[in-house]
């Protein structure tokens, strides 16, 4: 019985040792894969090590026409290619030879990754959160490309609530009340148009709308109608005067003829009497 128990114990230990050995081999393979991956990441960007990347940043910083928009030669494409050629010569060595295209692509990859981290931090600040510290070694070294770029101007979307705190709208006196209420209070939206005042409103700077255009056309039509009415009334008065004058003349002429006829009749009577 004891011999059988010993045999069973040995067999069980051998079976248990097999998965342990497999686990050890798998972990060794995994660590080897990680080391190979780390080496490949170090040799990324056309075989650039961290030392070469640092040298790349330093060489480009010494040539502002590559990264500084205010430089007068920033838009000079041939001069920029010459600058990239100079950087490629400075980075090349006996083991690795770089071209201007390789340097340009490596610089673009670094700036794209820097802008990605910067936008993520800006979104965190806009949300009121503290952005995490970047673990990328070259993030702080590339801050100089951000200094020469002005922030992008975006049109305000009236459909979204205002991001401006209501405390800034109410003045310094309202700051204490807003702080006492807490940071959970929603900001007040900005009015799209100011409230109408009792004073005379300046309509010269109003936006043109269909209603305003219709009102202008209606006013023009009424003005033309009034002008036509005034001209027509003046024309009627002149025609009446013209018609009255001939009638008066005709009446005068008729009166003269009657007088002549009376005189003729009187002369005939005198002749008859004689």
Secondary structure, DSSP 8 states (H G I E B T S, - for coil): -HHHHHHHHHHHHHHHHHHHHHHHHHHHHHHHHHHHHHHHHHTHHHH--HHHHHHHHHHHHT-HHHH-TTSTTTT-HHHHHHHHHHHHHHH--SS----HHHHHHHHHHHHHHHHHHHHHHHHHHHTT--------TTTGGGTHHHHTS--------TTS---S-HHHHH-THHHHHHHHH-TTS------SS----SS----TTS---HHHHHHHHHHHHHHHHHHHHHHHHHHHHHHHHHHHHHHHHHHHHHHHHHHHHHHHHHHHHHHHH-
